[in-house]
Structure formats: structure tokens, C-alpha cells
Amino acid sequence: MDEKKMVHMVNNIALFYEPYTVEEAVAGISTHVNRFWERRFKTQLLEYVRVGGPGLHPLVVAALAPDPDDDEPVPDGPGPDPEAL
């Protein structure tokens, strides 16, 4: 997927969740990406987040940042502690 389009799409998901609490937003974004994005797009997005993810909404980064204790390429949970925002 084109990176610009990918960033736009995932940022729109984050904008939907902005009115929610940070915890709900992080969980919602993670759940949405894991349920509805094809594996190759999730992998591409997670790699983009891993290298710094320029242009990503902070909630996206919080929801999808890799957990240093996890060897899974695609997170199954809400991601890191949302207090890090």
C-alpha cells in the first residue's frame, strides 16, 4: 500500500477515536487494525511505526508501537501503556 494512503487511513481511524479516553482509543485502534486490515498491510504499518512513523497520529503510535517483550510481528492487544502519550 502507498505509505501516504496508509498514514491517511490509519490517522482517520485515530480521529474517530479522539473523543474517547486514551485507553479506549488505543484499544479501539489496535482492535480495528487487527480485525480489518489484511496481514500484509498490518505488517507494513507496524514496520512504519517501528522506524518512527512520520505523520502518524500519536494515538496510532501508542496503539501499534512494538512491545519490546513480544516476539509477535502483529500485536494482539492494545499495545503499550497509553500514559506514554
Helices and strands as residue ranges (DSSP letters): H 3-17, H 22-36, H 39-50, H 58-64, G 82-84
